[in-house]
Amino acid sequence: MFNCFWFNDIENTSISYSFSVPILETYLLVMSSLMVSMFHSGVVSDYSSKYIYLALLFSLVFICFAVDEFFNSSFNSLCSPYYASCFMLVGLHLSHVVVGSLGLIELIYFNEFELVRSKSEMIVIYWHFVDFIWLLVFIVVYISNNKIF
């Protein structure tokens, strides 16, 4: 994370082709975190399973946007150490979102067998942690390099 600050230069621009994409990605992850919280608070309710499906949908859309952002970026990791650091940081976070999405799928599976209480705590905590880390990544990679400041 510190490499993004260390190698940041005046000529560097954001790795995203549009600033609206990271904003949308942030919205998707915050909403998925909200859905996971709503699922967890109503874990014994019959209606709580719809929230975990929505959280999974938001996470899958996030993954699609992140992969699209990687492939449509004007830069790659070979352009400079700054871009290599940014792509590494965003890619590492993306891999954790994929693991978290698998955890959400596990929650859906265990919800059918009413074993949710024993399995949901760690997955919910992991998902909130991944969302919190995204906020840090968003600040370091996208906002710190924005020419507004």
Contacts in CASP RR format, 6 or more apart in sequence:
PFRMAT RR
TARGET T0000
AUTHOR 0000-0000-0000
METHOD contacts of the structure
MODEL  1
MFNCFWFNDIENTSISYSFSVPILETYLLVMSSLMVSMFHSGVVSDYSSK
YIYLALLFSLVFICFAVDEFFNSSFNSLCSPYYASCFMLVGLHLSHVVVG
SLGLIELIYFNEFELVRSKSEMIVIYWHFVDFIWLLVFIVVYISNNKIF
1 89 0 8 1.000
1 136 0 8 1.000
1 137 0 8 1.000
1 140 0 8 1.000
3 81 0 8 1.000
3 82 0 8 1.000
3 85 0 8 1.000
4 82 0 8 1.000
4 85 0 8 1.000
4 86 0 8 1.000
4 89 0 8 1.000
4 140 0 8 1.000
4 141 0 8 1.000
4 144 0 8 1.000
4 145 0 8 1.000
5 140 0 8 1.000
5 144 0 8 1.000
6 85 0 8 1.000
7 80 0 8 1.000
7 81 0 8 1.000
7 82 0 8 1.000
7 85 0 8 1.000
8 82 0 8 1.000
8 144 0 8 1.000
8 145 0 8 1.000
9 80 0 8 1.000
9 82 0 8 1.000
12 80 0 8 1.000
12 82 0 8 1.000
12 83 0 8 1.000
12 145 0 8 1.000
13 74 0 8 1.000
13 75 0 8 1.000
13 145 0 8 1.000
14 22 0 8 1.000
14 141 0 8 1.000
14 142 0 8 1.000
14 145 0 8 1.000
14 146 0 8 1.000
15 69 0 8 1.000
15 73 0 8 1.000
15 75 0 8 1.000
15 83 0 8 1.000
15 86 0 8 1.000
15 87 0 8 1.000
15 90 0 8 1.000
15 141 0 8 1.000
16 22 0 8 1.000
16 69 0 8 1.000
16 73 0 8 1.000
16 142 0 8 1.000
17 69 0 8 1.000
17 72 0 8 1.000
17 73 0 8 1.000
17 74 0 8 1.000
19 142 0 8 1.000
19 146 0 8 1.000
21 65 0 8 1.000
21 68 0 8 1.000
21 69 0 8 1.000
22 69 0 8 1.000
22 138 0 8 1.000
22 141 0 8 1.000
22 142 0 8 1.000
24 65 0 8 1.000
25 62 0 8 1.000
25 65 0 8 1.000
25 66 0 8 1.000
25 69 0 8 1.000
25 134 0 8 1.000
25 138 0 8 1.000
26 134 0 8 1.000
26 135 0 8 1.000
26 138 0 8 1.000
28 58 0 8 1.000
28 59 0 8 1.000
28 61 0 8 1.000
28 62 0 8 1.000
28 65 0 8 1.000
29 58 0 8 1.000
29 59 0 8 1.000
29 62 0 8 1.000
29 97 0 8 1.000
29 130 0 8 1.000
29 131 0 8 1.000
29 134 0 8 1.000
30 131 0 8 1.000
31 54 0 8 1.000
31 58 0 8 1.000
32 54 0 8 1.000
32 55 0 8 1.000
32 56 0 8 1.000
32 58 0 8 1.000
32 59 0 8 1.000
32 62 0 8 1.000
32 127 0 8 1.000
32 131 0 8 1.000
33 55 0 8 1.000
33 127 0 8 1.000
33 128 0 8 1.000
33 131 0 8 1.000
35 51 0 8 1.000
35 52 0 8 1.000
35 54 0 8 1.000
35 55 0 8 1.000
35 58 0 8 1.000
36 51 0 8 1.000
36 52 0 8 1.000
36 55 0 8 1.000
36 104 0 8 1.000
36 124 0 8 1.000
36 127 0 8 1.000
36 128 0 8 1.000
37 124 0 8 1.000
37 128 0 8 1.000
38 48 0 8 1.000
38 51 0 8 1.000
39 48 0 8 1.000
39 49 0 8 1.000
39 51 0 8 1.000
39 52 0 8 1.000
39 55 0 8 1.000
39 107 0 8 1.000
39 120 0 8 1.000
39 124 0 8 1.000
40 120 0 8 1.000
40 124 0 8 1.000
41 48 0 8 1.000
42 48 0 8 1.000
43 116 0 8 1.000
43 117 0 8 1.000
43 120 0 8 1.000
44 116 0 8 1.000
44 117 0 8 1.000
48 111 0 8 1.000
49 108 0 8 1.000
49 111 0 8 1.000
52 104 0 8 1.000
52 107 0 8 1.000
52 108 0 8 1.000
52 111 0 8 1.000
53 108 0 8 1.000
55 104 0 8 1.000
55 127 0 8 1.000
56 101 0 8 1.000
56 104 0 8 1.000
56 105 0 8 1.000
56 108 0 8 1.000
59 97 0 8 1.000
59 100 0 8 1.000
59 101 0 8 1.000
59 104 0 8 1.000
60 101 0 8 1.000
62 97 0 8 1.000
63 94 0 8 1.000
63 97 0 8 1.000
63 98 0 8 1.000
63 101 0 8 1.000
66 90 0 8 1.000
66 91 0 8 1.000
66 94 0 8 1.000
66 97 0 8 1.000
67 94 0 8 1.000
69 90 0 8 1.000
70 87 0 8 1.000
70 90 0 8 1.000
70 91 0 8 1.000
75 83 0 8 1.000
76 83 0 8 1.000
76 87 0 8 1.000
77 83 0 8 1.000
77 84 0 8 1.000
77 87 0 8 1.000
77 88 0 8 1.000
78 84 0 8 1.000
86 141 0 8 1.000
89 137 0 8 1.000
89 140 0 8 1.000
89 141 0 8 1.000
90 137 0 8 1.000
90 141 0 8 1.000
93 130 0 8 1.000
93 133 0 8 1.000
93 134 0 8 1.000
93 137 0 8 1.000
96 130 0 8 1.000
96 133 0 8 1.000
97 130 0 8 1.000
97 134 0 8 1.000
99 126 0 8 1.000
100 123 0 8 1.000
100 126 0 8 1.000
100 127 0 8 1.000
100 130 0 8 1.000
103 123 0 8 1.000
103 126 0 8 1.000
103 127 0 8 1.000
104 123 0 8 1.000
104 127 0 8 1.000
106 119 0 8 1.000
106 123 0 8 1.000
107 116 0 8 1.000
107 119 0 8 1.000
107 120 0 8 1.000
107 123 0 8 1.000
110 116 0 8 1.000
110 119 0 8 1.000
110 120 0 8 1.000
143 149 0 8 1.000
END
